[in-house]
Structures are given as C-alpha cells and as structure tokens.
Amino acid sequence: MRTTVLVIGGGATGVGVARDLALRGVEVTLVDRGRLAAGTTGRSHGVLHSGARYAETDPDDAAACLAENRVLREIAPACVDETGGYFLQLDGDDPDYFERKRAACADLGMGVETLSGDEIRTRVPETSPTVERALAVPDAVVSPSRLVVANAAAAREAGATIHQHAPVEDIVVSAGRVERVDVGGRLDATIHADAVVNATGPWAERCAALAGVSVPMRPTRGVMVAVPNPGVDAVMNRCRPPADGDIVVPRGAEAVLGTTSIPVDDPDEFERSEREVERTVAESAAMIPAVDAPVQRTYWGVRPLYAPDETERGDARGISRGFALLDHADEGAAGLFTVVGGKLTTYRRMAEATADRVCDRLGVSAACRTADRPLPGADDPDELDALLAEFGVDAPADGPCADAGGDDTPR
C-alpha cells in the first residue's frame, strides 16, 4: 500500500494534520489503533482556553491559545459553547498573583474585566462567599468529539483516507530513512510513505521507539470528576498557581471538576486513586460549594508532556504545555516526524506547523488553508452528530459513554 504521508494517531492533532495536508493537495492516510478521539483528546476537560491560564508564566503559549480560541469560534461554532470564564481569588489567595495575571492578560490584548465578590456572585450565584474578586476572561467549552470528527470529515472530503482500529505494529528503517510501516487490525497492511507523522500523544515515545529513535516523554495522569451541575454556566478557574482541583467546567447537566497531575510510566496502565477524586472535589468546592455532591462518574486522561531535559522530569506541573515538533532525520530515520505536547485549544496550530515542515521536506509549496475554512457542520450540530455516529466516536469528555472502556468509573 502506498501513500505520500502516513499520519499515526486519530486525536485532534492527528486529524488536524491530515486535514491540513489534504487541503494542500497531499495524499494522506491516517491510522489509529482504536477509535478517533479515544486518547487524550476525548478525555480532556474540553476547555477552549483564552490563554489566561498561562498568561503570566508563558506569554507565547498564551498568545497562541488566544489566537486559536478566536479561530475555532469562527471555523467551528457548533463545536463551541460560548460560556465565558472567570479566575477567582478566594480569601487567603495571593492578591499579587491576581494582579500579575490581570496585567499579563491585558498585555496580550485580551478583553478582561475585574469583578468584586458580590458582582461575580450576581453573575454566577453558586460562587463561594469566600471569593473576594474575579477576572472575567474569554474561555469557552469545546466538544472534543465533534471537533475531531469535523476535522476527519474535512480531511476525507479533501481526499484523505482514514482507518480506525488499525494499530501500528512496526516502523522499519533502512539506509537512514523510513522504509515501511506495518499496520495490523482491520487494515492489516504494509504502508510505504514518503513521510510518517507520529501524532500519538502520550504514546509518542513508544511509537518512535518502533523506528529506533527517541522522544523523551513525561506523561501525567489527571482525573476528571463529573457531578450534577448546580447551575454553573461558565468555566470557573482558581486564581492561583496550577494545582489540583482548580477548574470547574459546565457541560450541560454535569459539572466536570479537574484535575490532578501525577507522572505515569505507562499511559495504558496506571493507578486510579480515589484520593485524587476526593481531593479534586474538595478543592473545587472551595470555589463552588454545591459541587461537593455525589459523584456521577470519573474519567482519566494522560497528558502528552514532552520533557527532553531530565531536570524537568521530576516536576510534572513545571513542564511546558507548549508543543514540540521533531524531525528524526538526524537520528537516522529520515521521513519520520513527531509532534507532541500542546493542548486541545492549539491543535490546529500544531497541525499547521507539522504540515509546513512535512511539505518543506516533500517540496510542496501550497499554503495552509485551515484557519479560515469552516469545518463540516460548522453551523449544524445535527450534521456533527451524524458524523459522530458514522465514525463511532463516543468520548467521555462529551458525556457518559455507552462504551467508554475501563478508564471510566461510573458511580
């Protein structure tokens, strides 16, 4: 089997790369070991970040979030719930941290508003009496499942081929470049490609190892806890350095509370700690007391953190949430690229950077067209739901799954 580019991984970044390349006229095949959006993408909290979360620590990444937040509202409105968001300073939280975040957001050109405790409780009555003030930011909530299937459909319309339940079993390198990729499952084929993109998230290190190259990862697990939504209609963030239980995300009848950050050795097999669930609920309840309620379900995700510096590997929360794009030619595997890290909000930008690099190597001069081209179903939720059914995508981030697998814990 022959293709120009093989993309491995069917999360947001993988389908984004496939869409971008296909729109540039490149022949693309995408394979995933299971269903689309079954990994990190489908197990996120689904916040469309404004950049406020990272504004004072990583202004470049925050600016990228803000830009992509605006792009996605334009090209995929049916995937986005325009909730808005707040950063809450509680009694005892550092007021200087609040001021630094507000100034950093303003420096980015982000529209922000400062509210008193009484003003935020008027807008969101469920807010704790201990909240002293709040910063309003343009956060939103995105449907990971809809976003992935919309990108997959767009890639397919542009000529890409997508195979689910098609795990990569080997990447054979010969004479310093990738010779072939052996794929099992329903596809059961050997694929020859001019370029291979490893977009497998927390599994990127394992995938790269099949080709004998290195991608140093420090994946971390995080729990999402779904409780009955007491009426919260905006993304509620704790205004303090990142910690457990510092975000509450409205998703219809549920409020999703997150999250923890614990290093794991295996992104498939890891401990699911009840203590983390309890801590997440308790910390979230400091912002919104009514979320201290019977847990309906939990689900766990694994972040694909890239950590090339050994000194970073012991401090999971200190690892950059930016992304890395690796060309493995210098390691003797020309034609193999890995894109790793990042976040759901910036998936399109990650895909564009990857497609730019691949096209440069292939001698393709076509420009990226994904920032201003609406996705399928952009204004039609029914079309997106039909695509979800067609692709069989049912991710826990978008609600209770009929077939979520062992990672979910119904209560």
C-alpha positions as CSV (number, residue, x, y, z in Angstrom):
1,M,0.0,0.0,0.0
2,R,1.4,3.4,-1.0
3,T,0.7,6.9,0.3
4,T,2.6,10.2,0.4
5,V,2.1,10.9,4.1
6,L,1.1,8.5,6.8
7,V,-0.3,10.1,10.0
8,I,-0.4,7.9,13.1
9,G,-2.9,8.9,15.7
10,G,-6.5,10.0,15.5
11,G,-6.7,12.6,18.2
12,A,-7.2,16.3,17.4
13,T,-3.7,16.9,16.3
14,G,-3.5,13.8,14.0
15,V,-6.8,14.6,12.2
16,G,-5.7,18.2,12.1
17,V,-2.5,17.3,10.3
18,A,-4.4,15.0,7.9
19,R,-6.9,17.8,7.1
20,D,-4.2,20.4,6.6
21,L,-2.1,18.2,4.3
22,A,-5.1,17.0,2.3
23,L,-6.2,20.6,1.7
24,R,-2.7,21.3,0.3
25,G,-3.2,18.5,-2.2
26,V,-1.0,15.9,-0.4
27,E,-2.1,12.3,-0.5
28,V,-2.7,11.3,3.2
29,T,-3.6,8.2,5.1
30,L,-4.4,8.3,8.8
31,V,-4.4,5.2,11.1
32,D,-5.4,4.9,14.7
33,R,-5.2,1.8,16.9
34,G,-8.8,2.3,18.1
35,R,-11.5,4.9,17.6
36,L,-10.8,8.5,16.8
37,A,-10.6,10.8,19.9
38,A,-10.2,7.8,22.2
39,G,-7.0,9.0,23.8
40,T,-6.0,12.3,25.4
41,T,-8.4,14.4,23.2
42,G,-11.5,12.6,24.3
43,R,-10.5,12.6,27.9
44,S,-9.8,16.2,28.4
45,H,-11.9,18.7,30.3
46,G,-12.8,20.4,27.0
47,V,-11.9,24.0,27.9
48,L,-11.2,26.3,24.9
49,H,-8.5,28.3,26.7
50,S,-8.4,32.0,26.3
51,G,-4.7,31.9,27.3
52,A,-5.4,33.5,30.7
53,R,-4.3,30.3,32.4
54,Y,-0.7,30.7,31.1
55,A,-0.5,34.4,30.6
56,E,2.0,35.3,33.3
57,T,4.2,32.2,33.0
58,D,4.3,31.5,29.3
59,P,3.0,34.5,27.3
60,D,3.9,33.0,23.9
61,D,1.8,29.9,24.6
62,A,-1.0,32.1,26.0
63,A,-0.9,34.3,22.8
64,A,-1.2,31.1,20.7
65,C,-4.2,30.0,22.8
66,L,-5.9,33.4,22.4
67,A,-5.4,33.3,18.7
68,E,-6.7,29.8,18.2
69,N,-9.6,30.4,20.6
70,R,-10.7,33.1,18.1
71,V,-10.1,30.9,15.1
72,L,-12.1,28.0,16.4
73,R,-15.1,30.2,17.2
74,E,-15.1,31.2,13.5
75,I,-14.5,27.9,11.8
76,A,-16.3,25.5,14.2
77,P,-19.0,27.4,16.1
78,A,-21.2,24.3,16.5
79,C,-18.3,22.7,18.4
80,V,-18.0,25.6,20.9
81,D,-20.2,26.6,23.8
82,E,-19.7,30.3,24.4
83,T,-19.7,30.1,28.2
84,G,-17.0,32.7,29.1
85,G,-14.8,32.1,32.1
86,Y,-13.6,33.5,35.4
87,F,-10.5,33.3,37.5
88,L,-11.5,33.5,41.2
89,Q,-9.4,34.9,44.0
90,L,-10.5,33.3,47.3
91,D,-9.9,34.6,50.8
92,G,-6.3,33.7,51.5
93,D,-5.2,33.5,47.9
94,D,-2.3,35.8,46.9
95,P,-3.7,39.1,45.6
96,D,-0.4,39.8,43.8
97,Y,-0.8,36.7,41.7
98,F,-4.3,38.0,40.7
99,E,-2.7,41.3,39.7
100,R,0.1,39.7,37.7
101,K,-2.4,37.6,35.8
102,R,-4.6,40.6,35.1
103,A,-1.7,42.6,33.8
104,A,-0.4,39.7,31.7
105,C,-3.8,39.2,30.1
106,A,-4.0,42.9,29.3
107,D,-0.5,42.8,27.7
108,L,-1.8,40.0,25.4
109,G,-4.7,42.3,24.2
110,M,-7.2,40.0,25.9
111,G,-10.5,41.6,26.9
112,V,-10.8,41.2,30.6
113,E,-13.0,42.6,33.4
114,T,-12.4,42.7,37.1
115,L,-15.5,41.9,39.3
116,S,-16.0,42.2,43.1
117,G,-17.1,39.2,45.0
118,D,-20.7,40.4,45.1
119,E,-20.6,41.0,41.3
120,I,-19.4,37.5,40.5
121,R,-22.0,36.0,42.8
122,T,-24.6,38.0,40.9
123,R,-23.5,36.5,37.7
124,V,-22.8,33.0,39.0
125,P,-24.8,32.6,42.2
126,E,-23.2,29.3,43.0
127,T,-19.8,31.0,43.6
128,S,-18.5,30.7,47.2
129,P,-18.9,33.6,49.7
130,T,-15.2,33.3,50.2
131,V,-14.5,34.6,46.7
132,E,-13.1,38.2,47.0
133,R,-12.9,39.1,43.3
134,A,-12.8,37.6,39.9
135,L,-11.3,38.2,36.5
136,A,-13.6,37.6,33.5
137,V,-11.8,36.1,30.5
138,P,-13.0,34.7,27.1
139,D,-12.7,31.0,28.0
140,A,-15.2,28.7,26.3
141,V,-16.1,25.0,26.3
142,V,-15.4,22.8,23.2
143,S,-16.7,19.4,22.2
144,P,-13.6,17.3,21.6
145,S,-15.6,14.6,19.8
146,R,-17.3,17.0,17.4
147,L,-14.1,18.8,16.7
148,V,-12.3,15.5,15.8
149,V,-15.0,14.1,13.6
150,A,-15.4,17.5,11.8
151,N,-11.6,17.5,11.1
152,A,-11.7,13.9,10.0
153,A,-14.6,14.6,7.6
154,A,-12.9,17.6,6.2
155,A,-9.7,15.5,5.6
156,R,-11.7,12.8,3.9
157,E,-13.6,15.3,1.7
158,A,-10.1,16.6,0.6
159,G,-9.0,13.1,-0.3
160,A,-7.5,11.6,2.8
161,T,-8.1,8.0,3.8
162,I,-8.9,7.2,7.5
163,H,-8.6,3.8,9.1
164,Q,-9.7,3.2,12.7
165,H,-8.8,0.0,14.6
166,A,-5.6,-0.1,12.7
167,P,-2.6,-0.3,15.2
168,V,0.9,0.3,14.0
169,E,3.0,-2.8,14.8
170,D,6.4,-1.8,13.4
171,I,8.2,1.0,11.7
172,V,11.0,-0.3,9.6
173,V,14.0,1.9,8.9
174,S,16.6,1.1,6.2
175,A,19.5,3.1,4.9
176,G,18.8,6.0,7.2
177,R,15.1,6.5,6.3
178,V,11.7,5.0,7.0
179,E,11.1,2.2,4.6
180,R,7.7,0.9,5.6
181,V,5.1,0.8,8.4
182,D,3.4,-2.4,9.3
183,V,-0.2,-1.9,10.4
184,G,-2.4,-4.6,11.9
185,G,-6.0,-4.8,13.0
186,R,-8.8,-4.2,10.4
187,L,-6.3,-2.8,7.9
188,D,-3.6,-5.4,8.1
189,A,-1.3,-3.9,5.5
190,T,2.2,-2.7,4.9
191,I,2.3,1.0,4.1
192,H,5.1,2.8,2.2
193,A,5.1,6.5,2.6
194,D,7.4,9.4,1.8
195,A,6.8,10.9,5.3
196,V,5.3,9.5,8.5
197,V,3.9,11.7,11.2
198,N,3.8,10.4,14.8
199,A,0.9,12.2,16.4
200,T,0.2,9.6,19.1
201,G,0.2,11.9,22.2
202,P,1.4,10.1,25.3
203,W,2.2,7.1,23.2
204,A,4.7,9.1,21.1
205,E,7.7,7.7,22.8
206,R,6.6,4.1,22.2
207,C,5.7,4.8,18.6
208,A,9.1,6.4,18.0
209,A,10.9,3.5,19.6
210,L,9.5,1.2,16.9
211,A,11.7,3.2,14.5
212,G,14.7,3.1,16.9
213,V,14.5,6.9,17.7
214,S,13.9,8.7,21.0
215,V,11.1,11.0,22.1
216,P,11.6,11.7,25.8
217,M,8.2,12.0,27.4
218,R,6.9,12.6,30.9
219,P,3.2,11.7,30.7
220,T,1.0,12.6,33.6
221,R,-2.4,11.4,34.6
222,G,-5.3,13.6,35.5
223,V,-8.8,12.8,36.8
224,M,-12.0,14.4,35.7
225,V,-14.9,14.2,38.1
226,A,-18.4,14.7,36.9
227,V,-21.1,15.8,39.4
228,P,-24.6,17.2,38.9
229,N,-24.3,20.8,37.6
230,P,-25.7,23.0,40.3
231,G,-26.3,25.8,37.8
232,V,-22.8,26.9,36.8
233,D,-22.8,28.3,33.3
234,A,-19.1,29.5,32.9
235,V,-15.7,28.0,33.2
236,M,-14.5,28.7,36.8
237,N,-10.8,28.7,37.5
238,R,-9.0,29.2,40.8
239,C,-6.6,32.2,40.5
240,R,-3.5,30.6,42.0
241,P,-0.5,28.7,40.6
242,P,-1.8,25.4,38.9
243,A,-2.8,22.9,41.5
244,D,-5.3,20.0,42.0
245,G,-9.0,20.8,41.7
246,D,-8.6,24.3,40.3
247,I,-11.2,24.2,37.4
248,V,-14.9,23.6,37.1
249,V,-16.3,23.2,33.6
250,P,-20.0,23.3,32.8
251,R,-21.1,20.5,30.4
252,G,-24.9,20.6,30.2
253,A,-26.4,18.8,33.2
254,E,-22.9,17.9,34.5
255,A,-20.1,20.0,36.0
256,V,-16.7,18.5,35.3
257,L,-14.1,19.1,38.0
258,G,-10.4,18.9,37.3
259,T,-7.7,17.9,37.7
260,T,-4.6,16.2,39.1
261,S,-1.1,15.8,37.6
262,I,0.7,12.6,38.6
263,P,3.5,11.2,36.5
264,V,2.8,7.7,35.0
265,D,5.2,5.2,33.4
266,D,2.5,3.6,31.2
267,P,-0.2,5.6,29.5
268,D,-2.4,2.5,29.3
269,E,-1.9,1.0,32.8
270,F,-1.8,3.4,35.8
271,E,-3.3,3.8,39.2
272,R,-6.7,5.5,39.5
273,S,-6.6,6.9,43.0
274,E,-9.8,7.6,45.0
275,R,-7.8,10.1,47.0
276,E,-7.3,12.2,43.8
277,V,-11.0,12.1,43.2
278,E,-11.8,13.3,46.8
279,R,-9.1,16.0,46.6
280,T,-10.4,17.3,43.3
281,V,-13.9,17.5,44.6
282,A,-12.8,19.2,47.9
283,E,-10.7,21.8,46.1
284,S,-13.3,22.6,43.5
285,A,-15.9,23.0,46.2
286,A,-13.8,25.8,47.7
287,M,-14.8,27.8,44.6
288,I,-18.3,26.3,44.1
289,P,-19.6,24.7,47.3
290,A,-22.5,22.9,45.6
291,V,-20.2,20.7,43.5
292,D,-19.5,18.7,46.7
293,A,-22.2,16.3,45.6
294,P,-22.5,12.6,44.8
295,V,-20.0,11.8,42.0
296,Q,-21.8,10.6,38.9
297,R,-18.7,9.3,37.1
298,T,-15.0,9.8,36.7
299,Y,-12.7,9.6,33.7
300,W,-8.9,9.8,33.5
301,G,-6.7,11.3,30.8
302,V,-3.0,11.3,30.2
303,R,-1.1,14.4,29.1
304,P,1.5,14.0,26.4
305,L,4.2,16.1,28.1
306,Y,7.5,16.4,26.2
307,A,10.4,16.6,28.7
308,P,13.8,16.5,26.9
309,D,15.5,18.0,30.0
310,E,16.0,15.4,32.8
311,T,15.7,18.2,35.4
312,E,12.1,18.8,34.2
313,R,11.0,15.2,34.6
314,G,10.6,15.3,38.3
315,D,8.3,18.4,38.2
316,A,5.3,17.4,36.2
317,R,3.4,20.7,36.6
318,G,6.5,22.7,35.7
319,I,6.8,21.0,32.2
320,S,5.8,23.3,29.4
321,R,2.3,22.8,27.9
322,G,3.7,24.1,24.6
323,F,4.3,21.6,21.8
324,A,7.5,20.2,20.1
325,L,8.0,19.2,16.5
326,L,10.8,16.7,16.0
327,D,12.4,15.7,12.7
328,H,14.1,12.3,13.2
329,A,16.4,12.6,10.2
330,D,19.4,13.3,12.4
331,E,18.7,10.1,14.3
332,G,18.9,8.1,11.1
333,A,15.1,7.9,10.5
334,A,14.6,10.4,7.7
335,G,10.9,10.9,6.8
336,L,9.7,10.4,10.4
337,F,8.3,13.4,12.3
338,T,6.9,13.5,15.8
339,V,4.5,16.2,17.1
340,V,3.9,16.1,20.8
341,G,2.8,18.2,23.7
342,G,0.4,21.2,23.3
343,K,-3.2,21.2,24.2
344,L,-6.6,20.8,22.5
345,T,-7.0,24.6,22.0
346,T,-3.9,24.8,19.9
347,Y,-4.3,21.6,17.9
348,R,-4.8,23.5,14.6
349,R,-1.6,25.5,15.0
350,M,0.3,22.3,15.9
351,A,-1.1,20.7,12.8
352,E,-0.1,23.7,10.6
353,A,3.4,23.7,11.9
354,T,3.7,20.0,11.3
355,A,2.3,20.2,7.8
356,D,4.6,23.1,7.0
357,R,7.6,21.0,8.0
358,V,6.5,17.9,6.1
359,C,5.6,19.9,3.0
360,D,9.0,21.6,3.1
361,R,10.7,18.2,3.1
362,L,8.4,17.0,0.3
363,G,8.9,20.1,-1.9
364,V,5.2,21.1,-1.6
365,S,4.7,24.8,-1.8
366,A,0.9,25.0,-1.1
367,A,0.0,27.2,1.9
368,C,-2.1,26.3,4.9
369,R,-5.8,26.9,4.5
370,T,-7.2,25.7,7.8
371,A,-7.5,28.9,9.7
372,D,-10.2,30.5,7.6
373,R,-12.0,27.5,6.1
374,P,-15.1,26.4,8.1
375,L,-15.2,22.8,9.2
376,P,-18.0,20.5,8.1
377,G,-21.1,21.0,10.3
378,A,-19.7,24.4,11.4
379,D,-23.3,25.7,12.0
380,D,-25.1,22.3,12.0
381,P,-25.0,20.3,15.2
382,D,-27.2,17.6,13.6
383,E,-24.5,17.1,10.9
384,L,-21.9,16.7,13.5
385,D,-23.9,14.2,15.5
386,A,-24.4,12.2,12.3
387,L,-20.6,12.2,11.8
388,L,-20.2,11.0,15.4
389,A,-22.4,8.1,14.7
390,E,-20.7,7.3,11.4
391,F,-17.2,7.3,12.9
392,G,-18.4,5.6,16.1
393,V,-16.9,8.3,18.3
394,D,-18.1,8.4,21.9
395,A,-15.6,10.2,24.1
396,P,-16.1,10.6,27.9
397,A,-15.3,14.3,27.7
398,D,-18.6,14.9,26.0
399,G,-20.7,12.9,28.5
400,P,-21.4,9.4,29.7
401,C,-20.3,6.9,27.2
402,A,-22.1,3.8,26.1
403,D,-18.8,2.0,25.6
404,A,-16.2,4.1,27.4
405,G,-13.9,1.2,28.3
406,G,-12.2,0.5,31.6
407,D,-10.9,4.0,32.2
408,D,-14.3,5.4,33.2
409,T,-15.6,4.8,36.7
410,P,-19.4,5.1,36.8
411,R,-20.8,5.8,40.3
